[in-house]
Amino acid sequence: MKSGFTISGARNRLEEARGDLRLREELQAVLQILSK
């Protein structure tokens, strides 16, 4: 196990990644609307 790695740290990183994915999907939706 790497030092500095924690379950809570991994969860926080997962939440950040999930937020980024949601943001990316929203941006793609906006771009599709604008390009119509």
Contacts in CASP RR format, 6 or more apart in sequence:
PFRMAT RR
TARGET T0000
AUTHOR 0000-0000-0000
METHOD contacts of the structure
MODEL  1
MKSGFTISGARNRLEEARGDLRLREELQAVLQILSK
END
